[in-house]
Amino acid sequence: MSIESLFRPLKVGPLTLSHRVVMAPLTRMRATVPGCVPNALNARYYAQRATPGGLIVAEASQVDPGGRTAPSTPGIHSDEQVEGWSQVVRAIHERGGHVFLQLWHVGRLSHSSYQADGGPPVAPSEVRAEGMVRTADGGREPYQTPRALRTDELPGLVEAYARATRNAMRAGFDGVEVHGANGYLLEQFLQSRTNLRTDAYGGSIEGRARLLLEVTRAVASVCGAERVGVRLSPFGVANGSGEDDPEPLYRHVIRALDAFGLAYLHLIEPRASGAGQAEVDRQGVPSAAAMFRPDWHGVLIAAGNFRGDGAAAMVEAGDADAIAFGRLFISNPDLPARLRAGAPLTPYDRATFYTQGEAGYVDYPTMAG
C-alpha cells in the first residue's frame, strides 16, 4: 500500500482532479444572519483548504428557508446568498481548486421558528425526532412533531432543489451534491421508520425512493448529470435515521442512480455515522463502499474516520475512487500535503465546530506555519 494511490489523477464529470483527497461537506454555522449569507470569512476558510486540482464539497446549504435547523447555516435560495457564495467560489478557483455545493433540506429536524407560517416543520410523515433543535433565536427546544407533506406539495419541493441548482450555477459552482444522508428530508422519505405514507411516495422501496430520484433528475436537468453527485448513508444512525434492513433499499437506490450518469456517488461509512455530533468509531460494521461498489459503475467517494493509510488502502483495493475527509480538514488546511509527506496531523477542537468567528475556523496552522 502506497500513499501515492491518493495522488493519481481522477476524472470526475467534466473535471480532472490532481488528487483523491476530497474535502467533505461540513456544517460550520458561520454564515451572516439575518439572511444566512456566506461571507468573506467563509471565503477565507475555503481558500485555505483549496488545492490545485483538488475537490471541495461546500457545506450543506438549505434550498428553502424552512429547510434549515440552525440560525447561521448558509442557504442557496436568495440573490444575496448567491452573491455571498460567489466570493467563496472565486476564492477557491483562484487557488486552482474545484467546488461542488451540497443541497440540503432538513425536514423534520427543522423548527417552527424557521417556517414562514410559524407552523411545524415538514416531513414525509408525522414522526417526531428525538433530541433538541436550535431555534431561530439561538435557543434549544425538543424537536417538534412535523407536518406530513401533502402529495401535491412535492412537485414544489422538487422545484426548490432545481432552483437551488440554478442559483449554484449562477454563483459559479462546478457542480452540486444532493444530500440524501444523515437523517435529513430525502433520507426521511427513503427509510421506513420515518416514511409511513400510503401514496406513491411511501410503502414499497420504489415508492420511498421516488422523491430522491425525482430530485436528482430535476437537478441533473439544470446543470447536467455529469455535474451532480449524491450523498447517502446506508447504515447511518445520525439524527434518528436507520433502516432495519438497509441493503435492499440502498441497492435499489444506487442501481437507479447508476443509470443517471452522475459525477459521483458519495457514501458515508457506518463506523463514522453521527461524527458531527460526537466522537464515534463503530466497530464490527460493514463497509458501505465495499458492499455497494458492484452496483455503482461511476466515481465512488467514501467518507468516514479515514487516515492516510486506510484511505490509500481503500483506493488501492478499488472499493472507492476518492476519499472525503471532514474533521481532519477542519484542523489541517493543507491536509493533502500533510498526508503525502507523512507529516503529523493537528488535532481538531470540537468545541469550535459550531461557534462564531475565527477561532477554530481560520486559525489552524499549515506545515509552513
C-alpha positions in Angstrom: 0.0 0.0 0.0 1.3 3.4 -1.0 0.0 6.8 -0.1 0.7 7.7 -3.7 -2.5 6.0 -4.7 -4.3 9.1 -3.3 -2.3 11.3 -5.7 -3.2 9.8 -9.0 -5.4 12.0 -11.3 -9.1 11.2 -11.4 -11.8 12.3 -13.8 -15.0 13.4 -12.0 -17.6 14.6 -14.5 -16.0 17.3 -16.6 -13.3 17.9 -14.0 -9.8 16.2 -13.8 -8.7 16.1 -10.1 -5.0 16.1 -9.4 -5.5 14.0 -6.2 -8.2 12.0 -4.5 -8.3 13.7 -1.1 -11.7 15.4 -1.1 -12.9 17.9 1.5 -16.2 16.7 2.8 -19.2 19.0 3.3 -19.0 20.3 6.9 -21.6 22.4 8.6 -19.8 25.3 10.4 -22.6 27.7 11.2 -20.7 30.9 10.3 -23.0 32.4 7.7 -24.1 36.0 8.2 -27.5 36.4 9.9 -30.1 37.5 9.2 -30.2 36.2 5.7 -28.0 33.0 6.0 -25.5 34.7 3.6 -21.9 33.3 3.0 -19.3 36.0 3.8 -15.6 36.9 3.5 -14.7 34.8 6.5 -16.2 31.8 4.8 -14.2 32.6 1.6 -11.0 32.7 3.6 -11.7 29.4 5.3 -12.4 27.6 2.0 -9.5 29.2 0.2 -7.1 27.9 2.9 -8.3 24.4 2.1 -8.3 24.7 -1.7 -5.5 23.0 -3.7 -4.8 23.0 -7.4 -7.0 20.3 -8.9 -8.5 19.3 -5.6 -12.2 18.9 -4.9 -14.1 20.6 -2.1 -17.8 19.8 -1.4 -19.0 23.0 0.3 -21.2 22.7 3.3 -24.9 21.8 3.3 -27.0 24.8 2.2 -30.7 24.9 2.5 -32.8 25.0 -0.7 -35.7 26.7 1.1 -35.8 28.9 4.2 -37.9 26.4 6.1 -35.3 23.6 5.4 -32.8 24.7 8.0 -32.0 23.5 11.5 -29.8 26.3 12.9 -29.8 30.1 12.6 -26.5 30.6 10.8 -26.3 27.8 8.2 -25.9 29.1 4.7 -28.7 29.0 2.1 -28.9 29.0 -1.7 -32.4 30.4 -2.3 -31.8 34.2 -2.4 -29.8 36.6 -4.6 -27.8 37.7 -1.5 -26.8 34.1 -0.9 -25.8 33.6 -4.5 -23.6 36.7 -4.3 -22.1 35.5 -1.0 -21.3 32.1 -2.4 -19.8 33.7 -5.5 -17.0 35.2 -3.5 -16.3 31.8 -1.9 -16.2 30.1 -5.3 -13.9 32.8 -6.7 -11.5 32.3 -3.7 -11.4 28.5 -4.4 -11.0 28.9 -8.1 -8.2 31.4 -7.7 -6.3 28.7 -5.8 -6.9 26.3 -8.7 -9.5 24.2 -6.8 -12.9 22.8 -7.8 -16.0 23.0 -5.7 -19.5 21.5 -5.6 -22.3 22.7 -3.3 -24.3 20.3 -1.1 -28.0 20.9 -1.4 -30.0 20.4 1.9 -33.4 20.3 3.4 -33.6 19.0 7.0 -37.3 18.1 7.0 -38.5 17.1 10.5 -35.2 18.4 12.1 -36.2 22.0 11.5 -38.4 24.1 13.8 -41.5 26.3 13.6 -39.3 29.4 14.1 -37.9 28.8 10.6 -41.2 28.3 8.9 -42.8 31.2 7.1 -46.3 30.4 8.6 -44.9 29.6 12.0 -46.2 26.1 11.7 -44.4 22.8 12.3 -41.6 21.6 10.1 -42.4 19.3 7.2 -41.6 15.6 6.7 -42.9 12.6 4.9 -44.9 11.6 8.0 -45.8 12.8 11.5 -42.9 11.1 13.2 -41.0 13.2 15.7 -37.2 13.0 16.1 -35.6 12.6 19.5 -33.3 15.3 20.8 -33.0 19.0 20.6 -33.1 21.6 17.9 -31.5 25.1 17.7 -34.3 27.7 17.3 -34.0 30.9 15.2 -33.2 32.9 18.4 -30.3 30.6 19.3 -32.1 28.7 22.0 -32.7 24.9 22.2 -36.0 23.1 22.3 -37.1 19.5 21.8 -37.8 18.5 18.2 -41.5 19.1 17.2 -43.9 16.7 15.6 -43.7 17.5 11.9 -46.5 18.0 9.4 -46.7 15.4 6.7 -46.2 16.9 3.3 -49.2 16.6 1.0 -48.7 14.8 -2.3 -49.5 18.0 -4.2 -46.7 19.8 -2.4 -43.9 17.5 -3.6 -43.5 19.0 -7.1 -42.8 22.3 -5.4 -40.2 20.7 -3.2 -38.5 19.1 -6.3 -38.6 22.6 -7.9 -36.8 24.1 -4.8 -33.9 21.8 -5.5 -33.9 22.7 -9.2 -34.0 26.4 -8.3 -31.1 25.9 -5.8 -29.1 24.3 -8.6 -29.7 27.2 -10.9 -28.6 29.5 -8.1 -25.5 27.4 -7.5 -24.6 27.6 -11.2 -25.1 31.4 -11.1 -22.6 31.5 -8.1 -20.0 29.7 -10.3 -20.0 26.3 -8.6 -18.6 23.4 -10.6 -21.5 21.2 -9.6 -23.9 20.2 -6.8 -24.3 17.3 -4.4 -27.8 16.2 -3.4 -27.8 15.5 0.3 -29.7 12.2 0.8 -28.0 11.2 4.1 -27.7 11.7 7.8 -31.4 11.7 8.6 -32.4 14.7 6.6 -35.5 15.1 4.5 -34.6 13.0 1.5 -33.4 10.2 3.8 -36.6 10.6 5.8 -38.5 9.7 2.7 -36.2 6.7 2.0 -36.5 5.0 5.3 -39.5 3.1 6.6 -39.3 4.3 10.2 -39.8 7.9 9.1 -41.9 7.3 6.0 -45.3 5.9 6.8 -47.0 7.2 3.7 -49.5 5.2 1.7 -49.4 7.3 -1.5 -46.9 6.9 -4.4 -44.1 8.3 -2.2 -44.3 5.6 0.5 -44.8 2.0 1.2 -42.6 0.0 -1.1 -38.9 0.6 -1.7 -39.8 2.0 -5.1 -42.2 4.5 -3.5 -39.9 5.6 -0.8 -37.1 6.1 -3.3 -39.3 8.1 -5.6 -38.6 11.6 -4.2 -34.8 11.3 -4.1 -34.8 10.1 -7.7 -37.1 12.9 -8.8 -35.0 15.5 -7.1 -31.8 14.1 -8.6 -33.4 14.0 -12.1 -34.6 17.6 -11.7 -31.2 18.8 -10.5 -29.4 17.0 -13.4 -31.8 18.6 -15.9 -30.5 22.0 -14.8 -26.7 21.5 -14.8 -26.2 18.1 -16.5 -25.9 14.8 -14.7 -22.1 15.0 -15.0 -22.1 17.9 -12.6 -24.2 16.2 -9.9 -23.2 14.0 -7.0 -25.4 12.2 -4.4 -24.5 11.6 -0.8 -26.0 8.6 1.1 -25.5 6.9 4.5 -26.9 3.4 4.0 -26.1 2.2 7.5 -26.3 5.6 9.2 -27.7 6.3 12.6 -27.4 10.1 12.7 -30.4 12.2 13.6 -32.6 9.3 14.3 -32.1 7.6 11.0 -31.7 3.9 10.3 -33.4 1.2 8.3 -33.8 -2.3 9.8 -32.5 -3.9 6.7 -30.8 -1.2 4.6 -29.3 -3.4 1.9 -32.3 -4.0 -0.3 -33.4 -0.3 -0.1 -30.0 1.1 -0.9 -29.1 -1.4 -3.6 -32.3 -0.3 -5.4 -31.5 3.4 -4.9 -27.8 3.0 -6.0 -28.7 1.0 -9.1 -31.3 3.5 -10.1 -28.9 6.4 -9.6 -26.2 4.5 -11.5 -28.3 4.9 -14.7 -28.2 8.7 -14.4 -24.5 9.1 -15.4 -23.8 11.2 -12.3 -20.4 12.8 -11.5 -20.1 10.6 -8.4 -21.8 8.7 -5.5 -20.6 9.7 -2.0 -21.1 7.1 0.7 -20.7 7.7 4.4 -19.1 4.7 6.1 -21.3 3.4 9.0 -18.4 3.5 11.5 -18.5 7.3 11.3 -22.2 8.0 11.3 -23.0 10.9 13.6 -19.4 12.0 13.8 -20.5 15.7 13.6 -22.2 15.4 17.0 -19.8 13.2 18.9 -16.6 11.1 18.7 -17.7 7.8 17.2 -15.8 4.8 15.7 -18.2 1.9 15.5 -16.7 -1.5 15.2 -18.0 -4.6 13.6 -20.0 -2.8 11.0 -19.9 -3.3 7.2 -18.2 -1.1 4.7 -20.8 0.7 2.6 -18.3 1.4 -0.2 -17.2 -2.2 -0.4 -20.8 -3.5 -0.2 -22.3 -1.3 -2.9 -19.3 -0.9 -5.2 -20.6 -3.7 -7.6 -23.8 -1.7 -8.0 -22.1 1.6 -9.0 -20.1 2.0 -12.2 -19.1 5.6 -11.8 -16.8 7.5 -9.4 -17.3 6.5 -5.8 -16.2 8.7 -2.9 -16.1 7.2 0.6 -16.1 9.2 3.8 -15.8 8.3 7.5 -12.9 8.2 10.0 -10.2 7.8 7.4 -6.5 8.4 8.0 -3.9 8.4 5.2 -3.1 4.7 5.2 -6.7 3.5 5.4 -7.7 5.9 2.6 -4.9 4.7 0.3 -5.7 1.1 1.0 -9.4 1.6 0.1 -8.5 3.3 -3.2 -5.9 0.6 -4.0 -8.5 -2.2 -3.3 -10.9 -0.5 -5.8 -13.6 -0.1 -3.2 -13.6 3.7 -3.7 -12.0 6.1 -6.2 -11.5 9.0 -3.8 -11.8 9.6 0.0 -13.5 12.5 1.7 -12.1 13.9 4.9 -14.1 16.0 7.3 -12.9 16.8 10.7 -9.2 16.4 9.8 -9.7 19.0 7.0 -11.0 21.4 9.6 -7.8 21.3 11.6 -5.4 20.7 8.8 -5.9 23.2 6.0 -3.1 21.6 4.0 -4.3 18.1 4.6 -3.4 16.6 1.2 0.2 17.8 1.6 0.5 16.5 5.1 -0.8 13.1 4.1 1.6 12.9 1.2 4.5 13.9 3.4 3.5 11.7 6.3 3.5 14.8 8.5 1.8 14.9 11.9 -1.8 16.0 11.9 -3.1 18.8 14.0 -5.9 17.7 16.3 -9.3 19.4 15.9 -11.2 21.3 18.6 -14.7 20.0 18.6 -15.9 22.9 20.9 -15.4 25.3 18.0 -17.1 23.3 15.3 -20.4 25.3 15.5 -19.4 28.6 17.1 -18.8 32.0 15.6 -15.7 33.9 14.5 -12.2 32.9 13.5 -11.3 30.7 16.4 -11.2 27.0 15.3 -12.1 28.1 11.8 -9.3 30.0 10.0 -6.6 29.9 12.7 -5.3 26.4 12.2 -1.7 26.4 11.0 -0.2 24.8 7.9 3.1 22.9 7.9 4.7 26.2 6.7 3.3 27.9 9.9 
